[in-house]
C-alpha cells in the first residue's frame, strides 16, 4: 500500500541484517507467574515440629492447592523417601528445586539421600546450600561425615559440634568427633569422646576399638592391651582387635608374634621385605592402592633407605589421589643420590594437579635435564609456557617435540596456535596445513585454519576449508553458519540458497533451519516460499517467536492484515520482549484506520458526483404546458464559441 510508513522503513533487509539473523542465537519467552506460592510456603512449614496428624493435613492441603507445583513435588519426595524409594525421592526433590532453587529443605533432604547413595560430592553441595538458609542438625551431621572422609577434620568437627547441640546423645556424632580428633593427633580429646560414647552404650565395640587405638598412640600399651584383651575375650575373631594387637607387638619388636596377630587379622605379614614388596606390586597392579601402600610402608619400616620401594609407594599414593603424600615420598627420593627423570616427572604432574605451576615447571625442567627425550615432560612444559603467555619458549618446546615425533598432528596444531599468539601467521598456516596433511579428515585443524584465514581476510580460502569440513561432516552447524556468513558477505546468493536448502534437507526437524531459509526467501521477495518455511518452523516449534514475527511481516508486506495481525499476536505471546511485533501491530492499526477513512471519502465523492450529473440533466430538459394542455419540451440552444 502506498504511503505505508512501516514499509518505507523496512522495504528490504540489508545484508548485515541478514547476516545477524542467520547467525544469532534464538531465545523464547516461557515466563509465567507461579500461582502456587501458598502451597510452597505450607510445604516449608512441615519442618516445624508438629504431630503426624497435623503434617498429614498440611500435605493434603498442599496437594489440593497446587497438584503439580513446588510444594507438591516436595510432598511427593517426602512420601517416596518414607517408602524407601530413594531414586524417586531424589527425582522429586530435583523437580522441587527446578521450580524454586531457594527451597532449603529440598536441598538438605536431597543431600542426605545423595549421601545414602554414596554421591558425596553432590551431597556436600546440596547440604551446604541448605545450611546457608536453615541450620538443621541433620544437615550438619551429614556434611560432617563427608568432610571427615575427605580428611577435612577441623571443618568436620565444627559441623559435628553444631549437630551435637540438638543431638547430645547421638553416638554417631560423638564417634565422628572422636575419629576426627584422633586423626588430628589430639588424642586426649579423642579419648574423651570415645568414653562419652561408652557411657551411653557400654557395649559399643567400635568405640572400644577406637579407644584402644588412641591408647596405643598415647603410648599407654598396658591400658590398650587391657581393652583389646577384653574385646577378644568376647569376640576372639575380631580382626580389628587382632590388627591393633599386632601393631603393639611390632612396636615392641616381637615380629613373630606380630606376624601371628596379623594373620588372625587377615593380613599377610612377612618379616622379609622382598615379600612385602612383591605383595605390594600385586596389589598395585590390581588397583588395590591401600593394600599396596601398606605393603610398601612395611618394607620401608625395615629398610627405609630402599629408593625403589619408596618410588613405588609414591606411585601408589599418586594413583590413589593422595597427592600430598605422594609429593612427600618423591621429594625424599630427590634428596637421595641420583634420582631418575620419572621421579621429577611425577612431581611435575602432582604439582600441576595442585595448581603449583612454578614447582611443576621446575620439576619438568629437572626431568628433561636427566632424560632429554621424555616427550610427556616436554609437552607438559610447553603447555605451561603457553598458559603463561611465554610463547617463545612454548614454540621452542613444541618444535623440539615435533623433531622427536613429527607424525603427531596434535603437536602441529599446538605449535600453530602458539604461532598465532605470536602473530606469526605464516608459521601458523604452515603448521595447520601440516596437521591436515598428516590426517586429511582432521576437522579441528580445518576449522582452526578456516578461522585463521577468515581473520586474516582470506575469505575464499576460509570458504574452501569450511566446504571441506561440511564434505566430511554434513551436520557440522558451526561450519555451515560460517559459510553462510561468507556467502552473504560476498553476495553469492545462489550458493547461499543451496546451502540453506541443504540445511533443511539435513535437519528437517530443526525449526531454525527452516526459519533461516525463510529469511533468505523473504529477502529475495519469494514471499510464498518464505511463508511455507516460516510455517514449517512453527509446526516444529510452536512457540518460535521469531518465525511468527517474520510470518507476520511477510503477510503485512503482501497486504493480508488479518493474517499478519494473528501471526504478530502469536509472536508477542511467545516472546513478550520482542519489540517489532508491537510496532507492526501499531502500524497495522494506523494503516487500517487510514484505509477506512479513504474509503469513506471515496463514497462521499461518488455520491456528490452522481447528484451533480442529475442536476445538469434536469436543467437541459425543463418541461411546461401549452394552451392545449400538451407537454412540450423546450430545448435551449447551445451557444457556439
DAVENZI-V968235 format. One record per pair of residues at least 24 apart in sequence whose C-alpha atoms are under 7 Angstrom apart, sorted by the first residue. I is the first residue (numbers start at 1). GAP is how many residues later the second one is. D is the distance in whole Angstrom. If there is no record, write none. Layout:
I,GAP,D
I,GAP,D
//
This chain:
6,581,7
12,511,7
13,510,6
15,473,7
19,466,6
19,469,7
22,494,6
23,458,6
28,516,7
28,517,6
28,546,6
28,547,5
29,545,6
29,546,4
29,547,7
36,30,6
36,33,6
39,26,6
39,27,6
39,32,5
40,30,6
40,31,4
43,28,5
70,26,5
70,29,6
70,30,7
74,32,7
86,27,7
104,26,4
104,29,6
104,30,6
105,25,6
108,31,6
112,30,6
120,26,6
137,25,7
137,26,4
137,29,6
138,25,7
141,32,7
145,31,7
148,32,7
153,27,5
153,31,7
171,26,6
182,32,7
187,27,6
187,31,7
209,32,7
213,31,7
239,25,7
239,26,4
239,27,7
240,25,6
273,26,5
273,29,7
284,32,6
289,27,6
289,31,6
292,24,7
293,24,7
307,26,6
323,27,6
340,30,7
341,26,4
341,27,7
341,29,5
341,30,6
342,25,7
345,32,6
375,26,7
391,27,6
391,31,7
407,31,7
409,26,4
409,29,6
413,32,7
441,31,7
443,26,6
459,27,7
475,31,7
509,31,7
511,26,4
511,29,6
511,30,6
512,25,7
515,32,6
527,27,7
543,31,5
544,30,7
545,26,4
545,29,5
545,30,6
546,25,7
549,32,6
561,27,7
//
